[in-house]
Amino acid sequence: MSTLSKGAALITGASSGIGAIYAQRLARRGHDLILVARSRDKLDTLARRISDETGRSVEVIPADLSDKADLARIEEVLRNDQSIGVLVNNAGLGATAPLLSSDIGKMEEMLALNVNALMRLTYAAAPGFVARGRGTIINISSIVAIGPEVLNGVYGGSKAFVLAFSQSLHHELSEKGVTVQAVLPGATATDFWGVAGTPLEHLPAEIVMSAEDMVDAALAGLDQGELVTIPALPDLADWQAYEAARQKMLPNLSRTLPADRYKVVSKAA
């Protein structure tokens, strides 16, 4: 087994589910790890297993990213540790209840983690990646980013932010040596669903992907240079058509005059 490291990967929400599998897979690819999550016990158990299996160095940092002080500690790590070459923004909260049945305080907590923490960690990592001319940012979004009516709208809005933010980062940073990927999983077999309010066993089995398959597909998409990876989408041409339609609209979204269909008599005419 090679002892050479490909650099460290910092993974949030790493103690279980998707984050834990990213940790295993990236260690097998030769990365040392910095694992961030709330539960030290779970992190320690995972770290020992991965280190024993792969020989990679695994550091654990217990932190609650919804806590400003804890978030600031992880930002400092990303700013100062020049060994870090990969950031996986996986930590997040979900919700499945309708908007009118949702607790506004819980929705605010979700936005703090899904949007604010992800944004701040990315801003902490990106300048160093640019300065070193290399780095990878993987942001875990969701299919609700393009299908917000599927689940709770605040959750969908938070994941739409992740997608739009990733697209903008790619536009700004791709020529500076930084790779950006947004991953849009569908229903994935993790404890996300129970925490969000809908037990996994209540979902149709035919729409649920294993977390292992999801992460393996996401990493294959990263290897193929995809900015947006939708692990379950059978035909890439469907996404390409969607994106082409968006690009076609862009030049016409801001113009001097209202569209003719509104029959506005413009004062500028």
JOSULDA-V345929 format. One record per pair of residues at least 4 apart in sequence whose C-alpha atoms are under 7 Angstrom apart, sorted by the first residue. I is the first residue (numbers start at 1). J is the second residue. Records with the same first field share a line. If there is no record, write none. Layout:
I->J / J
This chain:
5->30 / 31 / 32
6->30 / 31
7->31 / 32 / 83 / 84 / 85
8->31 / 32 / 33 / 34 / 83 / 84 / 85 / 86
9->31 / 32 / 33 / 34 / 84 / 85 / 86 / 87
10->33 / 34 / 35 / 84 / 86 / 87 / 88
11->19 / 34 / 35 / 36 / 87 / 88 / 89 / 90
12->19 / 35 / 36 / 37 / 88 / 89 / 90 / 91
13->19 / 36 / 37 / 90 / 91
14->19 / 20 / 23 / 35 / 36 / 37
15->19 / 20 / 37 / 39 / 42 / 43 / 46
16->20
17->21 / 190 / 211
18->22 / 211 / 215
19->23 / 90
20->24
21->25 / 212 / 215
22->26 / 215
23->27 / 33
24->28 / 50
25->29
26->30 / 31
27->31 / 32 / 33 / 54 / 56
28->54
31->56
32->56 / 57 / 58
33->57 / 58 / 59
34->58 / 59 / 60
35->43 / 59 / 60 / 61
36->60 / 61 / 62 / 63
37->61 / 62 / 63 / 64
38->62 / 63 / 64
39->43 / 62
40->44 / 62
41->45
42->46
43->47 / 60
44->48 / 60
45->49
46->50
47->51 / 58
48->52
49->53
50->54
51->55 / 56 / 57 / 58
63->70
64->70
65->70 / 71 / 113 / 117
66->71 / 112 / 113
67->71
68->72
69->73
70->74
71->75 / 117
72->76
73->77
74->78
75->79 / 121 / 124
76->80
77->81
78->124 / 125
79->124 / 125 / 128
85->129 / 135 / 136
86->135 / 136 / 137
87->136 / 137 / 138
88->137 / 138 / 139
89->118 / 138 / 139 / 140
90->139 / 140
92->113 / 114
93->110 / 113 / 114
94->155 / 192 / 196
95->152 / 155 / 196 / 197
96->151 / 152 / 196 / 197 / 198
97->101 / 102 / 152
98->102 / 152
99->152 / 153
103->107
104->108
105->109
106->110
107->111 / 154
108->112
109->113
110->114
111->115 / 116 / 158
112->116 / 117
113->117 / 118
114->118 / 158
115->119 / 158 / 161
116->120
117->121
118->122
119->123
120->124
121->125
122->126
125->129
126->130
127->131
128->132
129->133 / 134 / 135 / 178
130->134 / 176 / 177 / 178
133->176 / 177 / 178
134->177 / 178
135->177 / 178 / 179
136->178 / 179 / 180
137->179 / 180 / 181
138->180 / 181 / 182
139->162 / 181 / 182 / 183
140->182 / 183 / 184
141->145 / 159 / 162 / 163 / 182 / 183 / 184
142->159 / 183 / 184 / 185 / 186
143->147 / 184 / 185 / 186
144->148 / 150 / 156 / 159
145->156 / 157 / 159 / 160 / 163
146->160
148->153 / 156 / 157
149->153
151->156
152->156
153->157
154->158
155->159
156->160
157->161
158->162
159->163
160->164
161->165
162->166
163->167 / 182
164->168
165->169
166->170 / 180 / 181 / 182
167->171
168->172
169->173 / 180
170->174 / 180
173->177 / 178
174->178 / 179
180->227
181->222 / 226 / 227 / 228
182->227 / 228 / 229
183->218 / 228 / 229 / 230
184->229 / 230
185->214 / 230 / 231
186->232
187->207 / 208 / 209
188->208 / 209 / 210 / 211
189->208 / 209 / 210 / 211
190->211
191->195
192->196
193->197 / 198 / 199 / 200
194->198 / 199 / 200
198->202
209->213 / 214
210->214
211->215
212->216
213->217
214->218 / 231
215->219
216->220
217->221 / 231
218->222 / 229 / 231
219->223
220->224
221->225 / 226 / 229
222->226
236->240
237->241
238->242
239->243
240->244
241->245
242->246
243->247
244->248
245->249
246->250
249->253
257->266
258->262 / 264
